Amino acid sequence: MTMKCVTCGRLTEFLEEGLCRACWDAECGEDKTVPVTINTPLCKFCRSAKTIRYGHYLNYPRYFCKACGSKFSDNGAMPYSQYASYIIRYALRAGTSGMSLNQIRQEIHGRYGLEPSSSTVHRWLHKYMKGV
């Protein structure tokens, strides 16, 4: 819909508060285009918001922290861990139910399509079940 600018009287499509594009830009002194912001996660290591996209790995986006220089994936894993915390929790529940390390590995592969080694599963059980 074409309307008349309240300042210069031109007929135009763009009207912001009744002004054409030229009058709007002249009035505020700058172009009013909205910058596109991409939400990036906080750094896993220093919790800084100064992160940028840095490619991808195993279908997960990778990020680089400009504050501390760390590279990380936003895959739900804890720092210095390749596997998401819900996979580790599943292995801990399976371990407390009496399943063997090999059975836990096979269950994780069947459910999530990932293949942690037996030593990795053993390390999880040893590290997170000290008090049990």
C-alpha positions as CSV (number, residue, x, y, z in Angstrom):
1,M,0.0,0.0,0.0
2,T,1.5,3.3,-1.1
3,M,1.2,6.2,1.4
4,K,2.4,9.8,1.6
5,C,5.4,10.7,3.7
6,V,4.6,13.3,6.4
7,T,7.9,15.1,5.9
8,C,8.6,15.3,2.2
9,G,5.3,14.3,0.8
10,R,6.6,11.5,-1.5
11,L,4.5,8.5,-2.2
12,T,6.3,5.4,-0.9
13,E,5.8,1.9,0.3
14,F,8.1,2.2,3.3
15,L,6.6,4.2,6.1
16,E,8.0,4.1,9.6
17,E,6.0,6.5,11.9
18,G,4.7,8.2,8.7
19,L,8.2,8.8,7.2
20,C,9.7,7.5,3.9
21,R,13.0,5.6,4.0
22,A,15.0,8.7,3.0
23,C,13.4,10.9,5.7
24,W,13.7,8.2,8.3
25,D,17.4,7.7,7.7
26,A,18.1,11.5,7.6
27,E,16.1,12.1,10.8
28,C,18.0,9.5,12.9
29,G,21.4,9.9,11.1
30,E,21.8,6.2,10.4
31,D,20.3,3.3,8.6
32,K,17.7,1.5,10.6
33,T,18.4,-2.0,9.4
34,V,18.2,-4.5,12.2
35,P,21.4,-6.6,12.7
36,V,20.8,-10.3,12.8
37,T,22.0,-11.9,16.0
38,I,22.8,-15.6,16.3
39,N,22.3,-17.1,19.8
40,T,25.4,-19.0,20.8
41,P,25.8,-20.9,24.0
42,L,27.9,-19.9,26.9
43,C,31.4,-21.3,27.1
44,K,31.5,-24.6,29.0
45,F,34.8,-23.7,30.6
46,C,34.7,-20.0,31.6
47,R,30.9,-19.3,31.1
48,S,31.6,-16.3,28.8
49,A,29.1,-15.2,26.2
50,K,31.9,-14.4,23.7
51,T,31.5,-17.5,21.6
52,I,31.4,-17.9,17.9
53,R,30.5,-20.8,15.6
54,Y,33.6,-22.9,14.7
55,G,32.3,-25.6,12.3
56,H,30.8,-28.9,13.4
57,Y,31.8,-32.4,14.6
58,L,29.6,-35.5,14.6
59,N,26.5,-33.5,13.6
60,Y,27.0,-31.1,16.5
61,P,27.9,-27.5,16.0
62,R,31.4,-26.5,17.4
63,Y,32.0,-23.2,19.1
64,F,35.1,-21.2,19.9
65,C,35.4,-19.0,23.0
66,K,37.2,-15.7,22.4
67,A,37.6,-15.2,26.1
68,C,39.5,-18.4,27.1
69,G,40.4,-19.9,23.7
70,S,38.5,-23.2,24.3
71,K,36.7,-25.1,21.6
72,F,33.6,-27.1,22.5
73,S,30.5,-28.7,21.2
74,D,27.0,-27.8,22.4
75,N,26.0,-31.5,22.8
76,G,24.9,-31.6,26.4
77,A,28.2,-33.0,27.6
78,M,30.2,-31.8,30.5
79,P,33.5,-30.1,30.0
80,Y,36.3,-32.5,28.9
81,S,33.6,-35.1,28.1
82,Q,32.6,-36.5,24.8
83,Y,29.3,-38.0,25.9
84,A,26.2,-36.2,27.0
85,S,25.3,-36.4,30.7
86,Y,22.1,-38.3,30.0
87,I,24.1,-41.2,28.5
88,I,26.4,-41.3,31.5
89,R,23.4,-41.3,33.8
90,Y,21.9,-44.2,31.9
91,A,25.2,-46.1,32.3
92,L,25.2,-45.4,36.0
93,R,21.6,-46.7,36.4
94,A,22.4,-49.8,34.4
95,G,25.5,-50.4,36.4
96,T,23.6,-50.2,39.7
97,S,21.1,-52.7,38.4
98,G,23.8,-55.3,37.9
99,M,24.5,-55.2,34.2
100,S,28.0,-56.0,33.0
101,L,30.2,-53.4,31.3
102,N,29.7,-55.2,27.9
103,Q,25.9,-55.2,28.4
104,I,25.9,-51.5,29.2
105,R,28.0,-50.8,26.1
106,Q,25.5,-52.8,23.9
107,E,22.5,-51.0,25.5
108,I,24.1,-47.6,24.8
109,H,24.8,-48.6,21.2
110,G,21.2,-49.8,20.8
111,R,19.6,-46.8,22.3
112,Y,21.8,-43.9,21.2
113,G,24.0,-45.3,18.4
114,L,27.2,-44.5,20.2
115,E,29.9,-47.0,21.1
116,P,31.9,-46.1,24.3
117,S,34.6,-48.6,25.1
118,S,34.4,-50.8,28.1
119,S,37.1,-48.9,29.8
120,T,35.1,-45.6,29.4
121,V,32.0,-47.2,31.0
122,H,34.2,-48.6,33.8
123,R,35.7,-45.1,34.3
124,W,32.2,-43.6,34.5
125,L,31.2,-46.1,37.1
126,H,34.4,-45.7,39.1
127,K,34.3,-41.9,38.9
128,Y,30.6,-41.1,39.7
129,M,29.8,-44.0,42.0
130,K,32.5,-43.6,44.6
131,G,30.1,-42.9,47.4
132,V,27.7,-45.7,46.5
